[in-house]
Amino acid sequence: MPKNKTSYSEKWVKETPYIKKSTKGDHFAFCIRCRVDVDISNKGIGDVKAHAGTLKHQRNERSVNSSLEIDR
């Protein structure tokens, strides 16, 4: 029996403002920082948080935060 896949939810943006709906479909979220689609079909927001823990995402997040501090 196939397992139900998790679909994107707009309410996740409050908790993870670096994502938005992906053009790849309901089972993906788009990371604005990394410019990649994250497959959320297994764990949903857990998949997004796992992506946020990657080295690539952390570097991009620091870069954005540094740029925001310079603009002030």
Buried (B, 14 or more C-beta within 10 A) or exposed (E): EEEEEBEBEEEBBEEBEBBBBBEEEBBBBBBEBBEBBBBBBEEBBEBBBBBBEBEEBEEBBEEEEEEEEEEE
